[in-house]
Amino acid sequence: MSLVLAGYIGTMRGRSALQVAIVLAVVGIATAAVGGERFIPVVAQVQGAEGAYWNTELWVSNVSDAVGTYVLTFLPSGSDNSRLLAEEVSPISIGPGETVHLRDVVPPGSTGALRFAGSEGVVVRCRVYNARGQSSVGQMVPALTREEMVRAGGEGVLVPLVRSSSFRTNVGFFNPGENAIRVHAVLVDAHGQRVGAASYGVEPGSQVQINDFLLSYRVSKADGYQVVLTANDTFAAYATIVDSRSGAAVFVLPVVR
């Protein structure tokens, strides 16, 4: 099931500007998307491992002095989303200096990616968080242009990858294009020795995530591993290192070369 987030919840405009400002100040080092087309490579509202419950919230801000517009499109995991990539959506207006806080932007029980397109000066920030218990811990997920992703003929290196009784690493890929791709992965240990290799198919406009990535290579304990990634077309890659004790996660982007 797909969801286009046009005309999303005007009631969010009643949120406190101070609350939003405080949150943005705390996460001010995270990447923002400034106008144009960008993709958030992973979003979720789904039950996770070890009691985790992952959810997603966004802040869309107009930092210009003119009225701006934006559109958001949810791209579900594992689906051919080429139609959604090409679909024209009525834009949402946002006033100069205005910030809109959007919660529950992903359908319950779903994972995927988000396409964001904004006018000049309209920015988006995304927080994917673990809401287990009475509090939450989260990670800021950047919105990427195609130029910031791994290109065909290039390599992306995700490092570090770790696994222990306290930490696990998930690895994911997003395909922004209109054709299916295959991402090839070579896992290397902390001494530069090859551990194994695999390839992963990713549908157009879609996202896949391999949970507990190192265990899928039968590696139960690791520190400082890396995975070298290539594909036949442009793709985004990421890792999340999850602390099993607190549920906190750290988002890792690849070194692109």
Buried (B, 14 or more C-beta within 10 A) or exposed (E): EBBBBBEBEEEBEEBEEEEBEEBBEEBEEBBBBBBEBBBBBBBBBBEBEEEBBBBBBBBBBBBBEEEBBBBBBBBBBEBBBBEBBEBEBEBBEBEEEBBBBBEEBBBEEBBBBBBBBBBEBBBBBBBBBBBBEEEBBBBBBBBBBBEBBBBEEEBBBBBBBBBEEEBBBBBBBBBBBBEBBBBBBBBBBBEEEEBBEBEBEBBBBBBBBBBBBBBEBEBEEBEEBBBBBBBBBBBBBBBBBBBBEEBBBEBBBBEBE
